[in-house]
């Protein structure tokens, strides 16, 4: 139970950081790269810990 809460917290922090970065840097390519990286991180967390 504690591990799941820990990984959810990491995912929420990653999303918050991504939103802050997206507001600072408005390049379309940069937004696409950040989005793909975040999707990969969240997918990895789900696949390894929450399935």
Predicted model as a PDB file, atoms N, CA, C, CB and O in Angstrom, pLDDT in the B-factor column:
MODEL        1                                                                  
ATOM      1  N   UNK A   1       0.832  -1.201   0.000  1.00 57.00           N  
ATOM      2  CA  UNK A   1       0.000   0.000   0.000  1.00 57.00           C  
ATOM      3  C   UNK A   1       0.868   1.252   0.000  1.00 57.00           C  
ATOM      4  CB  UNK A   1      -0.942   0.005   1.215  1.00 57.00           C  
ATOM      5  O   UNK A   1       0.612   2.184  -0.762  1.00 57.00           O  
ATOM      6  N   UNK A   2       1.879   1.279   0.839  1.00 65.00           N  
ATOM      7  CA  UNK A   2       2.753   2.454   0.915  1.00 65.00           C  
ATOM      8  C   UNK A   2       3.512   2.655  -0.392  1.00 65.00           C  
ATOM      9  CB  UNK A   2       3.742   2.315   2.083  1.00 65.00           C  
ATOM     10  O   UNK A   2       3.707   3.789  -0.829  1.00 65.00           O  
ATOM     11  N   UNK A   3       3.944   1.549  -1.023  1.00 71.00           N  
ATOM     12  CA  UNK A   3       4.668   1.667  -2.288  1.00 71.00           C  
ATOM     13  C   UNK A   3       3.793   2.286  -3.363  1.00 71.00           C  
ATOM     14  CB  UNK A   3       5.170   0.300  -2.747  1.00 71.00           C  
ATOM     15  O   UNK A   3       4.269   3.112  -4.142  1.00 71.00           O  
ATOM     16  N   UNK A   4       2.528   1.905  -3.420  1.00 77.00           N  
ATOM     17  CA  UNK A   4       1.633   2.456  -4.429  1.00 77.00           C  
ATOM     18  C   UNK A   4       1.446   3.956  -4.228  1.00 77.00           C  
ATOM     19  CB  UNK A   4       0.279   1.742  -4.389  1.00 77.00           C  
ATOM     20  O   UNK A   4       1.461   4.711  -5.201  1.00 77.00           O  
ATOM     21  N   UNK A   5       1.273   4.397  -3.001  1.00 81.00           N  
ATOM     22  CA  UNK A   5       1.113   5.822  -2.711  1.00 81.00           C  
ATOM     23  C   UNK A   5       2.383   6.572  -3.108  1.00 81.00           C  
ATOM     24  CB  UNK A   5       0.793   6.049  -1.207  1.00 81.00           C  
ATOM     25  O   UNK A   5       2.310   7.674  -3.651  1.00 81.00           O  
ATOM     26  N   UNK A   6       3.538   5.982  -2.843  1.00 83.00           N  
ATOM     27  CA  UNK A   6       4.811   6.591  -3.199  1.00 83.00           C  
ATOM     28  C   UNK A   6       4.907   6.795  -4.706  1.00 83.00           C  
ATOM     29  CB  UNK A   6       5.974   5.729  -2.703  1.00 83.00           C  
ATOM     30  O   UNK A   6       5.319   7.868  -5.148  1.00 83.00           O  
ATOM     31  N   UNK A   7       4.543   5.807  -5.499  1.00 80.00           N  
ATOM     32  CA  UNK A   7       4.644   5.924  -6.957  1.00 80.00           C  
ATOM     33  C   UNK A   7       3.588   6.869  -7.519  1.00 80.00           C  
ATOM     34  CB  UNK A   7       4.508   4.549  -7.610  1.00 80.00           C  
ATOM     35  O   UNK A   7       3.849   7.564  -8.501  1.00 80.00           O  
ATOM     36  N   UNK A   8       2.405   6.909  -6.918  1.00 84.00           N  
ATOM     37  CA  UNK A   8       1.412   7.900  -7.332  1.00 84.00           C  
ATOM     38  C   UNK A   8       1.928   9.310  -7.062  1.00 84.00           C  
ATOM     39  CB  UNK A   8       0.074   7.669  -6.600  1.00 84.00           C  
ATOM     40  O   UNK A   8       1.730  10.210  -7.879  1.00 84.00           O  
ATOM     41  N   UNK A   9       2.589   9.510  -5.917  1.00 83.00           N  
ATOM     42  CA  UNK A   9       3.145  10.826  -5.587  1.00 83.00           C  
ATOM     43  C   UNK A   9       4.215  11.227  -6.597  1.00 83.00           C  
ATOM     44  CB  UNK A   9       3.734  10.825  -4.163  1.00 83.00           C  
ATOM     45  O   UNK A   9       4.268  12.384  -7.012  1.00 83.00           O  
ATOM     46  N   UNK A  10       5.067  10.286  -6.995  1.00 82.00           N  
ATOM     47  CA  UNK A  10       6.089  10.579  -8.006  1.00 82.00           C  
ATOM     48  C   UNK A  10       5.436  10.972  -9.321  1.00 82.00           C  
ATOM     49  CB  UNK A  10       7.015   9.365  -8.215  1.00 82.00           C  
ATOM     50  O   UNK A  10       5.887  11.907  -9.983  1.00 82.00           O  
ATOM     51  N   UNK A  11       4.382  10.269  -9.704  1.00 82.00           N  
ATOM     52  CA  UNK A  11       3.693  10.592 -10.959  1.00 82.00           C  
ATOM     53  C   UNK A  11       3.082  11.986 -10.898  1.00 82.00           C  
ATOM     54  CB  UNK A  11       2.599   9.550 -11.260  1.00 82.00           C  
ATOM     55  O   UNK A  11       3.160  12.732 -11.873  1.00 82.00           O  
ATOM     56  N   UNK A  12       2.482  12.349  -9.780  1.00 86.00           N  
ATOM     57  CA  UNK A  12       1.872  13.675  -9.641  1.00 86.00           C  
ATOM     58  C   UNK A  12       2.948  14.759  -9.696  1.00 86.00           C  
ATOM     59  CB  UNK A  12       1.074  13.775  -8.315  1.00 86.00           C  
ATOM     60  O   UNK A  12       2.753  15.793 -10.336  1.00 86.00           O  
ATOM     61  N   UNK A  13       4.078  14.531  -9.031  1.00 87.00           N  
ATOM     62  CA  UNK A  13       5.171  15.506  -9.072  1.00 87.00           C  
ATOM     63  C   UNK A  13       5.698  15.653 -10.495  1.00 87.00           C  
ATOM     64  CB  UNK A  13       6.311  15.086  -8.121  1.00 87.00           C  
ATOM     65  O   UNK A  13       5.989  16.768 -10.928  1.00 87.00           O  
ATOM     66  N   UNK A  14       5.825  14.553 -11.227  1.00 85.00           N  
ATOM     67  CA  UNK A  14       6.294  14.613 -12.612  1.00 85.00           C  
ATOM     68  C   UNK A  14       5.332  15.425 -13.476  1.00 85.00           C  
ATOM     69  CB  UNK A  14       6.457  13.196 -13.188  1.00 85.00           C  
ATOM     70  O   UNK A  14       5.772  16.197 -14.329  1.00 85.00           O  
ATOM     71  N   UNK A  15       4.038  15.264 -13.270  1.00 85.00           N  
ATOM     72  CA  UNK A  15       3.049  16.018 -14.039  1.00 85.00           C  
ATOM     73  C   UNK A  15       3.134  17.506 -13.709  1.00 85.00           C  
ATOM     74  CB  UNK A  15       1.629  15.490 -13.759  1.00 85.00           C  
ATOM     75  O   UNK A  15       3.056  18.342 -14.608  1.00 85.00           O  
ATOM     76  N   UNK A  16       3.295  17.845 -12.424  1.00 87.00           N  
ATOM     77  CA  UNK A  16       3.397  19.250 -12.026  1.00 87.00           C  
ATOM     78  C   UNK A  16       4.636  19.892 -12.646  1.00 87.00           C  
ATOM     79  CB  UNK A  16       3.442  19.378 -10.488  1.00 87.00           C  
ATOM     80  O   UNK A  16       4.566  21.009 -13.158  1.00 87.00           O  
ATOM     81  N   UNK A  17       5.769  19.189 -12.601  1.00 86.00           N  
ATOM     82  CA  UNK A  17       6.995  19.716 -13.201  1.00 86.00           C  
ATOM     83  C   UNK A  17       6.810  19.904 -14.700  1.00 86.00           C  
ATOM     84  CB  UNK A  17       8.185  18.779 -12.922  1.00 86.00           C  
ATOM     85  O   UNK A  17       7.270  20.899 -15.261  1.00 86.00           O  
ATOM     86  N   UNK A  18       6.148  18.967 -15.349  1.00 82.00           N  
ATOM     87  CA  UNK A  18       5.921  19.078 -16.790  1.00 82.00           C  
ATOM     88  C   UNK A  18       5.061  20.295 -17.114  1.00 82.00           C  
ATOM     89  CB  UNK A  18       5.256  17.803 -17.328  1.00 82.00           C  
ATOM     90  O   UNK A  18       5.332  21.001 -18.085  1.00 82.00           O  
ATOM     91  N   UNK A  19       4.037  20.548 -16.320  1.00 82.00           N  
ATOM     92  CA  UNK A  19       3.174  21.708 -16.560  1.00 82.00           C  
ATOM     93  C   UNK A  19       3.969  23.001 -16.400  1.00 82.00           C  
ATOM     94  CB  UNK A  19       1.965  21.699 -15.595  1.00 82.00           C  
ATOM     95  O   UNK A  19       3.826  23.924 -17.201  1.00 82.00           O  
ATOM     96  N   UNK A  20       4.803  23.066 -15.368  1.00 82.00           N  
ATOM     97  CA  UNK A  20       5.630  24.265 -15.164  1.00 82.00           C  
ATOM     98  C   UNK A  20       6.573  24.460 -16.349  1.00 82.00           C  
ATOM     99  CB  UNK A  20       6.442  24.158 -13.842  1.00 82.00           C  
ATOM    100  O   UNK A  20       6.724  25.576 -16.847  1.00 82.00           O  
ATOM    101  N   UNK A  21       7.203  23.383 -16.801  1.00 77.00           N  
ATOM    102  CA  UNK A  21       8.111  23.491 -17.943  1.00 77.00           C  
ATOM    103  C   UNK A  21       7.367  23.908 -19.206  1.00 77.00           C  
ATOM    104  CB  UNK A  21       8.831  22.165 -18.176  1.00 77.00           C  
ATOM    105  O   UNK A  21       7.879  24.704 -19.994  1.00 77.00           O  
ATOM    106  N   UNK A  22       6.175  23.381 -19.401  1.00 73.00           N  
ATOM    107  CA  UNK A  22       5.408  23.725 -20.598  1.00 73.00           C  
ATOM    108  C   UNK A  22       5.011  25.193 -20.601  1.00 73.00           C  
ATOM    109  CB  UNK A  22       4.164  22.850 -20.701  1.00 73.00           C  
ATOM    110  O   UNK A  22       4.915  25.805 -21.665  1.00 73.00           O  
ATOM    111  N   UNK A  23       4.780  25.760 -19.435  1.00 74.00           N  
ATOM    112  CA  UNK A  23       4.432  27.184 -19.380  1.00 74.00           C  
ATOM    113  C   UNK A  23       5.656  28.052 -19.659  1.00 74.00           C  
ATOM    114  CB  UNK A  23       3.833  27.540 -18.006  1.00 74.00           C  
ATOM    115  O   UNK A  23       5.526  29.136 -20.228  1.00 74.00           O  
ATOM    116  N   UNK A  24       6.837  27.591 -19.267  1.00 72.00           N  
ATOM    117  CA  UNK A  24       8.055  28.380 -19.481  1.00 72.00           C  
ATOM    118  C   UNK A  24       8.552  28.268 -20.920  1.00 72.00           C  
ATOM    119  CB  UNK A  24       9.154  27.930 -18.516  1.00 72.00           C  
ATOM    120  O   UNK A  24       8.926  29.273 -21.525  1.00 72.00           O  
ATOM    121  N   UNK A  25       8.558  27.081 -21.461  1.00 67.00           N  
ATOM    122  CA  UNK A  25       9.073  26.850 -22.812  1.00 67.00           C  
ATOM    123  C   UNK A  25       7.905  26.514 -23.720  1.00 67.00           C  
ATOM    124  CB  UNK A  25      10.140  25.709 -22.830  1.00 67.00           C  
ATOM    125  O   UNK A  25       7.218  25.514 -23.510  1.00 67.00           O  
ATOM    126  N   UNK A  26       7.681  27.338 -24.721  1.00 65.00           N  
ATOM    127  CA  UNK A  26       6.482  27.182 -25.538  1.00 65.00           C  
ATOM    128  C   UNK A  26       6.768  26.504 -26.867  1.00 65.00           C  
ATOM    129  CB  UNK A  26       5.849  28.526 -25.783  1.00 65.00           C  
ATOM    130  O   UNK A  26       5.897  26.481 -27.737  1.00 65.00           O  
ATOM    131  N   UNK A  27       7.943  25.959 -27.050  1.00 68.00           N  
ATOM    132  CA  UNK A  27       8.263  25.286 -28.306  1.00 68.00           C  
ATOM    133  C   UNK A  27       7.447  24.023 -28.468  1.00 68.00           C  
ATOM    134  CB  UNK A  27       9.747  24.959 -28.377  1.00 68.00           C  
ATOM    135  O   UNK A  27       7.349  23.215 -27.544  1.00 68.00           O  
ATOM    136  N   UNK A  28       6.872  23.854 -29.620  1.00 73.00           N  
ATOM    137  CA  UNK A  28       5.997  22.707 -29.882  1.00 73.00           C  
ATOM    138  C   UNK A  28       6.779  21.391 -29.802  1.00 73.00           C  
ATOM    139  CB  UNK A  28       5.331  22.846 -31.266  1.00 73.00           C  
ATOM    140  O   UNK A  28       6.298  20.417 -29.224  1.00 73.00           O  
ATOM    141  N   UNK A  29       7.955  21.364 -30.369  1.00 72.00           N  
ATOM    142  CA  UNK A  29       8.769  20.144 -30.336  1.00 72.00           C  
ATOM    143  C   UNK A  29       9.119  19.774 -28.905  1.00 72.00           C  
ATOM    144  CB  UNK A  29      10.051  20.323 -31.165  1.00 72.00           C  
ATOM    145  O   UNK A  29       9.070  18.602 -28.532  1.00 72.00           O  
ATOM    146  N   UNK A  30       9.475  20.774 -28.102  1.00 73.00           N  
ATOM    147  CA  UNK A  30       9.821  20.517 -26.701  1.00 73.00           C  
ATOM    148  C   UNK A  30       8.620  19.939 -25.961  1.00 73.00           C  
ATOM    149  CB  UNK A  30      10.306  21.813 -26.009  1.00 73.00           C  
ATOM    150  O   UNK A  30       8.768  19.007 -25.170  1.00 73.00           O  
ATOM    151  N   UNK A  31       7.429  20.488 -26.214  1.00 76.00           N  
ATOM    152  CA  UNK A  31       6.221  19.965 -25.554  1.00 76.00           C  
ATOM    153  C   UNK A  31       5.973  18.515 -25.936  1.00 76.00           C  
ATOM    154  CB  UNK A  31       4.994  20.817 -25.919  1.00 76.00           C  
ATOM    155  O   UNK A  31       5.598  17.703 -25.090  1.00 76.00           O  
ATOM    156  N   UNK A  32       6.179  18.190 -27.194  1.00 82.00           N  
ATOM    157  CA  UNK A  32       5.971  16.813 -27.636  1.00 82.00           C  
ATOM    158  C   UNK A  32       6.957  15.872 -26.951  1.00 82.00           C  
ATOM    159  CB  UNK A  32       6.112  16.710 -29.162  1.00 82.00           C  
ATOM    160  O   UNK A  32       6.576  14.793 -26.495  1.00 82.00           O  
ATOM    161  N   UNK A  33       8.225  16.279 -26.877  1.00 85.00           N  
ATOM    162  CA  UNK A  33       9.242  15.438 -26.238  1.00 85.00           C  
ATOM    163  C   UNK A  33       8.913  15.222 -24.759  1.00 85.00           C  
ATOM    164  CB  UNK A  33      10.643  16.076 -26.386  1.00 85.00           C  
ATOM    165  O   UNK A  33       8.972  14.095 -24.266  1.00 85.00           O  
ATOM    166  N   UNK A  34       8.570  16.296 -24.055  1.00 83.00           N  
ATOM    167  CA  UNK A  34       8.234  16.179 -22.631  1.00 83.00           C  
ATOM    168  C   UNK A  34       7.023  15.270 -22.440  1.00 83.00           C  
ATOM    169  CB  UNK A  34       7.956  17.572 -22.021  1.00 83.00           C  
ATOM    170  O   UNK A  34       7.011  14.439 -21.531  1.00 83.00           O  
ATOM    171  N   UNK A  35       6.019  15.416 -23.276  1.00 87.00           N  
ATOM    172  CA  UNK A  35       4.823  14.589 -23.162  1.00 87.00           C  
ATOM    173  C   UNK A  35       5.144  13.115 -23.387  1.00 87.00           C  
ATOM    174  CB  UNK A  35       3.765  15.052 -24.157  1.00 87.00           C  
ATOM    175  O   UNK A  35       4.659  12.257 -22.649  1.00 87.00           O  
ATOM    176  N   UNK A  36       5.943  12.818 -24.386  1.00 90.00           N  
ATOM    177  CA  UNK A  36       6.307  11.432 -24.667  1.00 90.00           C  
ATOM    178  C   UNK A  36       7.118  10.842 -23.519  1.00 90.00           C  
ATOM    179  CB  UNK A  36       7.098  11.340 -25.979  1.00 90.00           C  
ATOM    180  O   UNK A  36       6.899   9.696 -23.127  1.00 90.00           O  
ATOM    181  N   UNK A  37       8.054  11.619 -22.979  1.00 91.00           N  
ATOM    182  CA  UNK A  37       8.862  11.132 -21.857  1.00 91.00           C  
ATOM    183  C   UNK A  37       7.980  10.867 -20.640  1.00 91.00           C  
ATOM    184  CB  UNK A  37       9.969  12.149 -21.503  1.00 91.00           C  
ATOM    185  O   UNK A  37       8.123   9.834 -19.986  1.00 91.00           O  
ATOM    186  N   UNK A  38       7.070  11.789 -20.333  1.00 87.00           N  
ATOM    187  CA  UNK A  38       6.179  11.580 -19.181  1.00 87.00           C  
ATOM    188  C   UNK A  38       5.278  10.369 -19.377  1.00 87.00           C  
ATOM    189  CB  UNK A  38       5.324  12.823 -18.938  1.00 87.00           C  
ATOM    190  O   UNK A  38       5.047   9.608 -18.437  1.00 87.00           O  
ATOM    191  N   UNK A  39       4.768  10.185 -20.586  1.00 88.00           N  
ATOM    192  CA  UNK A  39       3.935   9.014 -20.850  1.00 88.00           C  
ATOM    193  C   UNK A  39       4.746   7.742 -20.660  1.00 88.00           C  
ATOM    194  CB  UNK A  39       3.349   9.069 -22.273  1.00 88.00           C  
ATOM    195  O   UNK A  39       4.232   6.759 -20.127  1.00 88.00           O  
ATOM    196  N   UNK A  40       6.002   7.744 -21.084  1.00 91.00           N  
ATOM    197  CA  UNK A  40       6.858   6.575 -20.904  1.00 91.00           C  
ATOM    198  C   UNK A  40       7.114   6.306 -19.425  1.00 91.00           C  
ATOM    199  CB  UNK A  40       8.187   6.767 -21.642  1.00 91.00           C  
ATOM    200  O   UNK A  40       7.075   5.155 -18.990  1.00 91.00           O  
ATOM    201  N   UNK A  41       7.376   7.361 -18.647  1.00 87.00           N  
ATOM    202  CA  UNK A  41       7.624   7.194 -17.212  1.00 87.00           C  
ATOM    203  C   UNK A  41       6.383   6.646 -16.509  1.00 87.00           C  
ATOM    204  CB  UNK A  41       8.045   8.534 -16.577  1.00 87.00           C  
ATOM    205  O   UNK A  41       6.473   5.706 -15.720  1.00 87.00           O  
ATOM    206  N   UNK A  42       5.230   7.239 -16.800  1.00 85.00           N  
ATOM    207  CA  UNK A  42       3.997   6.769 -16.157  1.00 85.00           C  
ATOM    208  C   UNK A  42       3.659   5.345 -16.586  1.00 85.00           C  
ATOM    209  CB  UNK A  42       2.827   7.707 -16.489  1.00 85.00           C  
ATOM    210  O   UNK A  42       3.188   4.549 -15.774  1.00 85.00           O  
ATOM    211  N   UNK A  43       3.893   5.019 -17.849  1.00 85.00           N  
ATOM    212  CA  UNK A  43       3.671   3.653 -18.331  1.00 85.00           C  
ATOM    213  C   UNK A  43       4.582   2.659 -17.627  1.00 85.00           C  
ATOM    214  CB  UNK A  43       3.892   3.578 -19.838  1.00 85.00           C  
ATOM    215  O   UNK A  43       4.156   1.561 -17.268  1.00 85.00           O  
ATOM    216  N   UNK A  44       5.841   3.049 -17.429  1.00 87.00           N  
ATOM    217  CA  UNK A  44       6.787   2.184 -16.734  1.00 87.00           C  
ATOM    218  C   UNK A  44       6.353   1.957 -15.287  1.00 87.00           C  
ATOM    219  CB  UNK A  44       8.197   2.788 -16.778  1.00 87.00           C  
ATOM    220  O   UNK A  44       6.387   0.831 -14.790  1.00 87.00           O  
ATOM    221  N   UNK A  45       5.949   3.029 -14.620  1.00 82.00           N  
ATOM    222  CA  UNK A  45       5.493   2.902 -13.235  1.00 82.00           C  
ATOM    223  C   UNK A  45       4.292   1.969 -13.160  1.00 82.00           C  
ATOM    224  CB  UNK A  45       5.137   4.285 -12.648  1.00 82.00           C  
ATOM    225  O   UNK A  45       4.226   1.102 -12.289  1.00 82.00           O  
ATOM    226  N   UNK A  46       3.351   2.147 -14.065  1.00 83.00           N  
ATOM    227  CA  UNK A  46       2.182   1.264 -14.060  1.00 83.00           C  
ATOM    228  C   UNK A  46       2.577  -0.172 -14.327  1.00 83.00           C  
ATOM    229  CB  UNK A  46       1.163   1.719 -15.095  1.00 83.00           C  
ATOM    230  O   UNK A  46       2.139  -1.079 -13.618  1.00 83.00           O  
ATOM    231  N   UNK A  47       3.400  -0.391 -15.342  1.00 84.00           N  
ATOM    232  CA  UNK A  47       3.758  -1.748 -15.759  1.00 84.00           C  
ATOM    233  C   UNK A  47       4.531  -2.481 -14.665  1.00 84.00           C  
ATOM    234  CB  UNK A  47       4.587  -1.707 -17.045  1.00 84.00           C  
ATOM    235  O   UNK A  47       4.305  -3.670 -14.440  1.00 84.00           O  
ATOM    236  N   UNK A  48       5.452  -1.775 -13.976  1.00 83.00           N  
ATOM    237  CA  UNK A  48       6.307  -2.434 -13.006  1.00 83.00           C  
ATOM    238  C   UNK A  48       5.683  -2.569 -11.606  1.00 83.00           C  
ATOM    239  CB  UNK A  48       7.591  -1.686 -12.904  1.00 83.00           C  
ATOM    240  O   UNK A  48       5.962  -3.533 -10.893  1.00 83.00           O  
ATOM    241  N   UNK A  49       4.853  -1.618 -11.226  1.00 79.00           N  
ATOM    242  CA  UNK A  49       4.441  -1.587  -9.812  1.00 79.00           C  
ATOM    243  C   UNK A  49       2.939  -1.696  -9.570  1.00 79.00           C  
ATOM    244  CB  UNK A  49       4.925  -0.329  -9.193  1.00 79.00           C  
ATOM    245  O   UNK A  49       2.533  -2.145  -8.498  1.00 79.00           O  
ATOM    246  N   UNK A  50       2.120  -1.312 -10.504  1.00 74.00           N  
ATOM    247  CA  UNK A  50       0.693  -1.211 -10.205  1.00 74.00           C  
ATOM    248  C   UNK A  50      -0.188  -2.182 -10.979  1.00 74.00           C  
ATOM    249  CB  UNK A  50       0.234   0.169 -10.476  1.00 74.00           C  
ATOM    250  O   UNK A  50      -1.412  -2.063 -10.928  1.00 74.00           O  
ATOM    251  N   UNK A  51       0.384  -3.120 -11.678  1.00 64.00           N  
ATOM    252  CA  UNK A  51      -0.471  -4.027 -12.442  1.00 64.00           C  
ATOM    253  C   UNK A  51      -0.983  -5.164 -11.621  1.00 64.00           C  
ATOM    254  CB  UNK A  51       0.260  -4.564 -13.617  1.00 64.00           C  
ATOM    255  O   UNK A  51      -1.717  -6.011 -12.129  1.00 64.00           O  
TER     256      UNK A  51                                                      
ENDMDL                                                                          
END                                                                             
